[in-house]
């Protein structure tokens, strides 16, 4: 069987379930040594958040996709199955674009779109992928191990009667976006609540005044698609916002930059994100998780005032 994965989340789950021997093509963002069939017009460029926002807005206005398919390579692979996504046409190529490309193939592959809205949907996607590849039992083994990890966190929170932390997770900084889809559920399983979020829905722009009124105890900055070092370079956009220094999260030194792949990529690695959030929200209860995920976050450093 020849499989192509046109979204990093599916690629990750295929590897996690030990099914990579059937994987023959991926996207430019996938952490895989397989041929890259899907590329991006802005791949490899170090645009700022506001520049990316403008490019995305312009491409939408002009009806252009940010992504394209290496059609000769796809013809060479001749896949039996292609996993696509219909969550966000900004983050990855969508099913409609892929459908137009496969009509040119001699053998039309089975197209399986994934459209997770919440955490349970993401786990169901693992089962969908494994079943399509004829290895359903691999998904059950993976999901059982993940449930053990999330149950461990919930047990400790209940045992210690840990209070819910008032949290905000930013998916973008300039302009500011809240978090949506499965991320609010990750936050809940880690012992927090984000009242500015949009569970099972898209992240949206949010007015700064609403953030000031909400006044989060913990602020997690995880811009979609940006590495921690990239995000840190743009922290000045937040520091310049009125009332930044008065936010409780800033006063209490609980502002963190986090690896967005643990939140915005709907793979079973979201459990790593839950563990990281639990360590940030309740450090005294989860010191082991803080150590385990030390490379996935960085605490915001307050400027020294002389």
ZAKOL-253467 format. One record per residue: residue in one letter; x, y, z of N, C-alpha, C in turn. Coordinates in steps of 0.05 Angstrom, whole numbers, plus 32768, in hexadecimal, padded with zeros to 4 digits. Atoms other than C-alpha are relative to their C-alpha. Layout:
AXYZXYZXYZ...
REM end
This chain:
X80117FE88000800080008000801180198000X7FF27FE78000801880467FEF7FEE8016800AX800F7FEB7FF38001807F801B800E801B7FFEX7FF57FE57FFE800B80CA80167FF1800E8016X800C7FF07FEB7FFE80F880518005801D7FFAX7FFD7FE480077FF0814080407FFA80128018X80017FEF7FE97FEE8159808780137FF48015X7FED800A7FED8024815480BD7FF47FEF8017X800C800F7FEA7FF3813A80F27FFC7FE27FF8X8004801B80097FE280FC80C9801B7FF27FFDX7FE5800B8003802C80F180BA800B7FF8801BX7FF680067FE5803D80F481047FF27FE6800BX800F80177FF6800680C2811580087FE67FF2X7FF78018800F801C809280DE801B7FF6800BX7FE780087FF48062809280FC7FFC7FF5801CX800580097FE58048808C81437FF47FE48001X800D801A80018020804F812F80117FEB7FF2X7FEE8014800D805B802E810C7FF87FF87FE4X800A8007801A803C803280C7800F800F7FEAX7FF27FEF80138071805C80A4800B7FF17FE8X7FF6801080178087802380767FED80047FE7X80137FFC801680488032804C7FFE801E7FF8X80017FE380058054807E804C801480077FE9X7FEF7FFB8018806F809680088001801E7FF9X7FFF7FE48007806180E180067FF380118017X80097FEF7FEA8058811B80378000801D7FF7X7FFE7FE4800580568167803C801A800C8009X7FE67FF37FF9808F8198804480038004801EX7FFF7FFB7FE3807D81A1808F80027FE68010X800080197FF2807C815780A0801D7FF88009X7FE680097FF680B5813C80CB80037FE37FF7X7FFE801B800C80C28101809D801580017FEAX7FEC8002801580F780EA806C7FF37FF97FE5X800E8007801880C280DA80387FFF80177FECX80017FEA801480BD81027FF67FEB80148006X80127FEB7FFA809C81457FFE7FEF80077FE7X80127FFC8017806081487FCF7FF3801B8001X800D7FE77FFD804081867FEB801480158009X7FED7FEA7FFA806781C87FEC7FF080198005X800D7FE67FFA805782108001800E80167FF1X7FF57FE9800E806182517FDC801080128013X7FF17FF07FED807C8270801D80137FEF8010X7FEE80127FF280A582358032801C800B8002X7FE47FF77FFC80E9824780508004801D8004X7FFE7FE37FFC80DA829180577FFA8007801DX80037FF87FE480E082B3809B7FEF80198003X80127FE97FFE80A482E080987FF88004801DX800A7FFA7FE5808B830380D77FE37FF88001X801C80077FFD804682F480F37FEE80127FF0X80117FEE800E8028833280D580037FFD7FE2X7FFC8005801D8047832380917FF27FE77FF7X800F80188006802B82DD80927FE380057FFFX801D7FF980007FE782F880A47FF8800E7FE6X80077FF180197FE98327806880017FED7FE8X7FFD80138017800182F080387FE77FED7FFFX801780117FFE7FC982C280507FE7800E7FF7X80187FF080087F9482F98049800080057FE2X7FFE7FFA801D7FAD830B80037FFA7FE77FEFX80048019800F7FAE82C27FEB7FE27FF88001X801D80067FFF7F6682B980047FF080127FEFX800E7FEC80107F4F82F97FE380027FFA7FE2X7FFB8006801C7F6E82E27FA17FF87FE47FF8X8008801B80057F55829B7FA880177FED7FFAX7FE8801080057F9B827E7FA780067FEF8018X7FF780117FEA7FB582447FD1801D80068007X7FE47FFD7FF77FF4824B7FFA80117FE77FF9X7FF2801A8004800682037FE77FFC7FF67FE4X8003800D801A801181DA7FA9800C7FE48001X7FF9801C8001801C81917F9680157FFC7FEAX7FED80098014805981757F727FF37FE97FF1X80108014800E802E81517F3F80107FEA7FF3X7FF08017800B8065812A7F1B80097FED8016X7FF880127FE9807C810F7F5F7FE87FEF8009X8019800F7FF8803480FC7F717FFA7FEA7FECX800580148014802C80D87F2F80147FE98002X7FEC80157FFD806D80B37F3B7FFA7FEE8018X800780107FE88056809C7F817FE87FEF7FFAX801A800E8006801080887F687FF57FF4801AX8009800A7FE67FF480837FAF7FE57FF37FFEX801A800C7FFD7FBA80577FC37FEE80108012X80107FF07FED7FA480857FFC800F801B8004X7FF57FE57FF87FAE80D080097FEF800A8017X800D7FF47FE97F9E80ED804D8002801F7FFCX80007FE380027F89813780487FF2800C8018X800D7FF37FE97F6B816A80777FED80167FF6X80137FEA80067F31819B80777FFB80118019X80027FEF7FE87F3F81BF80B98007801D7FFAX7FF67FE580047F6781FB80A0801080017FE6X7FF27FFD80197F7B820F8059801880138002X7FE97FEF7FFB7FAD8240807780187FEF8009X7FEA80107FF57FD5820A809B800A7FEA7FEDX7FF9801580117FD481D380677FEF80007FE7X800F800380187FBC81C180217FE57FF28006X801A800B7FF97F7181B080217FF87FEA7FECX8009801680107F4A817680037FF880087FE4X800A7FF7801A7F2B819E7FCA801880037FECX7FE97FFC80117F7081B07FAE800C7FE57FF8X7FF5801A80057F8881687FB47FEE7FF17FECX8012800D80137F4A814F7F8F800580087FE4X7FFA7FF6801C7F5B817A7F53801A7FF37FF5X7FE7800B80097FA1815D7F517FFE7FE27FFAX8001801D80047F8E81137F567FF17FF87FE7X800F800780197F6081167F1980137FFB7FE9X7FEC800380157FA081187EEF800F7FE58003X7FF280197FFB7FB980D67F0C7FF37FE97FF0X800A8018800E7FB280947EE67FEE7FF08012X8010800F7FEC7F9980727F257FF880148016X800A7FEC7FEC7F6D809D7F5280017FF3801CX7FFD800A7FE57F8080937F9B7FE780058011X80157FFA7FEC7F5080907FD6800880188010X7FFA7FE77FF27F4C80D57FF47FF17FFF801BX800D80017FE57F3F80D580408005801B800EX7FFC7FE77FF27F34811B805C7FFC7FFD801EX800280007FE37F3E812680A77FF7801C8009X800B7FE67FF87F16815D80C97FFA8000801EX800480007FE27F21815B81157FF8801C800AX80087FE77FF47EFE8190813E80088000801EX7FF980017FE37F0E8178818580147FE98005X7FEC80147FF97F3D814981AA7FF87FE47FF9X8009801B80077F12810B81A180017FFB7FE2X7FFE8003801D7F1081188156801C7FFA7FF7X7FE4800580067F5B8119815480077FE38005X7FFB801D7FFA7F5F80D581767FF27FEE7FEDX800F800F80147F2980BB8147800F7FFF7FE5X7FF17FFF80197F5580D1810D80167FEB7FFFX7FEB80157FFF7F8C80A281247FF47FE57FF9X800E801980067F5A806981207FF97FFF7FE2X80077FFF801D7F43808080DB80177FFA7FEFX7FE78005800F7F8A808180C180087FE38001X7FF7801B7FFD7F9D803E80DD7FED7FEC7FF3X80138012800D7F5D801D80C5800280007FE2X7FFD7FFE801D7F668037807F80197FF27FF6X7FE7800D80077FAD801A808080007FE38008X8002801C7FF97F947FD78099800E7FF8801AX7FF280067FE67FB47FDD80DE7FF1800D8017X80117FF47FEB7F7B7FF0810C800B7FFC801CX7FF680077FE57F9C7FCE8148801680138008X7FEA7FED7FF97FD77FFE81447FF58019800CX800C7FE87FF57FA9803981527FF77FFB801DX800A80067FE57F898017818E80177FFF8015X7FE980017FED7FCE800A81AD800A801C8006X7FF77FE57FFC7FE3805281A37FED80108012X80147FF17FF17FA2806F81BE7FFF7FF7801DX8000800A7FE47FA4804281FC8017800C8010X7FE97FF47FF27FEA805C820D7FFC801E8005X80057FE47FFD7FD480A482037FEC80058017X80157FFE7FEA7F97809A8231800D7FFD801BX7FF280047FE67FC580818268800D801A8009X7FF27FE77FFA7FEC80C282647FED80168008X80137FEB7FF97FB080F082657FF17FF9801AX800C80087FE77F8F80C8829D801280058018X7FED7FFB7FEB7FCE80CF82C67FFF801E8009X80027FE47FF97FC9811B82C27FE68006800FX801A7FFB7FF47F7F811C82D37FFF7FF5801DX7FFF800C7FE57F8B80EE830F800F80118014X7FF07FEF7FEE7FC0811B832C7FF1801B8006X800F7FE77FFC7F96815A83227FE97FFB8014X801780067FEE7F5A81398345800A7FFA801CX7FF580087FE67F84811C837D800980198010X7FF77FE87FF37FA18161838C7FEC80168000X80157FEC80027F6081868380800B801A7FF5X7FF27FE9800D7F8781B483527FEB80137FF4X80137FED800B7F6181F48341800580057FE2X7FFD7FFA801C7F54820582F88010801B7FFDX7FF17FE880057F86823882DF7FF280107FE9X800C7FEE80157F6B827482B6801580057FEBX7FEB800280147F91826C82757FF8800E7FE7X80057FFA801C7F98828A823080177FF47FF0X7FEC800A80137FBB826781F77FFC800F7FE6X80007FF180197FCC829481BC80097FEF7FE9X7FF8800E80187FCE82748177800E80137FECX7FF27FED80117FE982B481578003801A8010X7FFA7FE87FF1800882F581707FF9801A7FF2X80037FE7800E80008329813A7FF17FFC7FE6X80117FF87FE97FC5833081387FFD7FE88013X800380157FEC7FB3830881767FE87FEF7FF9X8015801380047F8A82C9816B7FFE7FEF801AX800480137FEA7F6B829E81A280067FE47FF6X7FFD801C80087F6E8252819F7FE57FF37FFBX8019800D80077F3A8224818280037FE27FFDX8001801D80067F2881DD816D80067FEF8019X7FFA80137FEB7F4981A9819B8010800C8017X7FEE7FF57FEB7F7781D881C37FF18006801AX800E7FFC7FE77F4281ED81F67FFC7FE68010X8004801A7FF27F3881A38206801B7FF7800BX7FE680057FF47F83819B820F8004800F801AX7FFE7FEF7FE87F8281D582407FF07FF58017X8011800B7FEB7F4881B68266800C7FE7800DX7FF580187FF57F6B8173826D801A8005800FX7FE77FF97FF27FA9819782877FFA800F801AX80077FF27FE87F8381B982BF7FFD801E7FFDX80047FE380047F7481FD82A07FE680057FF1X80187FF880107F3B8223827E800780197FF1X7FFB7FE980117F40825482457FE5800B7FF6X801B7FF580067F00827E8243800080117FE7X7FFF7FF080187F1982A4820680027FEE7FE7X7FFC801380157F20826581DC7FE67FFA7FF1X8017800780117EF1824881A780007FE17FFCX7FFF801D80017EE981FD81B67FF27FF57FE7X800A800E80187EDE81D281777FFC80137FE8X80037FED80167EE08211814C801B800D7FF9X7FE87FF380097F13823C8128800A80158013X7FF57FEA7FF17F42826A814C7FF9801A7FF1X80097FE6800C7F2E82B3814080108017800DX7FF47FE87FF57F4B82F881497FF180098019X800C7FF87FE77F3F8313818F800A801B8008X7FF97FE57FF87F3E835A81A880117FFF8019X7FEE7FFF7FE97F75836C81D97FF18007801AX80107FF97FE87F42838B82097FF47FE8800DX800B80187FF47F228347821280147FF08010X7FEB800E7FF27F64832982268006800E801BX7FFB7FF17FE77F6F836182597FEA7FFB8014X801680057FEE7F2A8356827680017FE4800BX7FFE801C7FF77F34830B827A80177FFC8013X7FE87FFF7FEE7F798315829980097FE38007X7FF8801C7FFB7F9582CE829280167FFD8015X7FEB80067FED7FBE82B082CA80197FF47FF2X7FEB800D800F7FE7828882977FFC80077FE2X80027FFA801C7FF6829E825080147FEF7FF1X7FEF801280118010826B821D7FFF800B7FE4X7FFE7FF6801B8028828781DB800B7FEA7FEEX7FF880168012802A825281A47FF680057FE4X80097FF9801B80248272815F80027FE97FEDX800180168012800F823F812B801680017FEBX7FEC80028014804982288101801B800E8006X7FE77FF27FF9807E82538124800F7FF18016X7FEF800C7FEB80B88237814C800180148018X7FFF7FF07FE880C382518193801280197FFCX7FEE7FEA800480FE827C817E7FF480157FEEX800D7FED801280D6829C81467FEB80108010X80157FF37FF0809D82AC8176800C80148014X7FF37FEE7FEC80CC82CA81AA8009801A7FF3X7FF67FE8800D80E782FB81777FEA80157FFDX80177FEE800480A1831981717FF28007801AX800E7FFB7FE68092831F81BB7FFC801E8004X80047FE37FFD809A836B81B57FE580097FF8X801B7FF880088057836D81927FEC7FFD8018X801180037FE98038835581D3800880148016X7FF77FEE7FEB8063837E82027FF7801D7FFBX80087FE58007804D83BD81DD7FE180048003X801D7FFE7FFD800383AE81E87FF9800E801AX80077FF37FE77FE183DB821C7FF77FED8015X800880117FEA7FDB83BA825F800E7FE58002X7FF1801A8000800C83818250800C7FFB801BX7FF380047FE78032838B82907FED7FFB8017X801380047FEB7FF2838982B87FF27FE57FFFX800C801B80027FDD834482A1800B7FEF8017X7FF780117FE97FDF831282DB80157FEC7FF7X7FEC8014800A800682E082B0801B800D7FFEX7FE67FF28002803C831582A4800B8006801CX7FF77FFA7FE4803E832B82ED800B7FE8800EX7FF880187FF2804482E4830580157FEF7FF1X7FEB800D8010807882D182D07FF67FE47FF7X800B8019800B804A829C82B17FF880047FE3X80037FFE801D805182AE826880147FED7FF3X7FEF8015800C806C8275823D7FFD80007FE2X80008005801D8080826B81F580027FE17FFDX8001801D8002806F822481E080017FF77FE3X7FFF800C801B807A81F681A57FE47FFC7FF5X801C8000800A803C8200817B7FF97FE47FF5X8006801B800B804281B9815E7FF27FEF8015X800E800F7FEB8028819F81A17FE380088003X801B7FF57FFD7FE881C681987FF180037FE5X800E7FFA80197FD881DA815080017FE97FECX7FFF801880127FEB8197812F7FEF7FEA800BX801380137FF37FB08168813A80097FE27FFDX7FF7801C7FFF7FD8812881457FFE7FF7801DX8001800B7FE57FDC80FB81818016800C8012X7FEC7FF27FF08018812681967FF380168011X800E7FED7FEF7FE3815481B480017FF8801DX7FFD80097FE47FEB812981F28019800C800CX7FE87FF37FF68032814581F87FF9801D8008X80097FE57FF98010818A81F77FF18001801AX800F80017FE77FE18176822F80147FFD8017X7FEC80037FEA801D815F8259800F801A8004X7FF17FE77FFD804281A0824B7FEE8014800EX80127FED7FF3800581CA825E7FFC7FFA801DX800280087FE47FFC81A3829E801880098010X7FE87FF77FF2804481B282B08001801E8003X80007FE37FFE803B81FC82A27FEA800A8013X80167FF77FEF7FF8820382C680047FF8801DX7FFD800B7FE5800B81D88302801C7FF58004X7FE480098000805781D5830680077FEF8019X7FFA800F7FE7805881BB834E7FF67FE37FFEX800C801A8002802E817F833A800D7FEF7FEAX7FF5800E80178052816D82F9801D80087FF9X7FE47FF98006809D817B82FF800C7FEC7FECX7FF58013801380AB813B82D87FF980077FE3X80097FF9801B80828153829D800F80197FF6X7FF17FE8800780A68196829E801B7FF97FF5X7FE68009800980E8817282977FFE7FF17FE5X80038010801980CE814382617FFB80117FE8X80077FEF801780B6817D8236800F801B8002X7FF17FE77FFC80EC81B082488007800E7FE7X7FF87FF3801A80FE81BC81FF7FE8800B7FF1X80187FF8800F80B681CB81EC7FF5801A800AX800A7FE67FF680AE820C821380178011800AX7FED7FED7FF580D2824A822A7FF18015800FX800D7FEB7FF180BE827A82608008801C7FF6X7FFC7FE5800980B682C2824B8012800F8014X7FEE7FF17FEE80EF82ED82677FF9801D8001X80077FE47FFD80DA832F8282801980127FFBX7FEA7FEE800481068369826A800A800C801BX7FF57FF47FE78135838482A07FFD801F7FFDX80047FE38000812183CC82B18016800C8012X7FE97FF47FF1815E83F582C77FF6801B800A
REM end
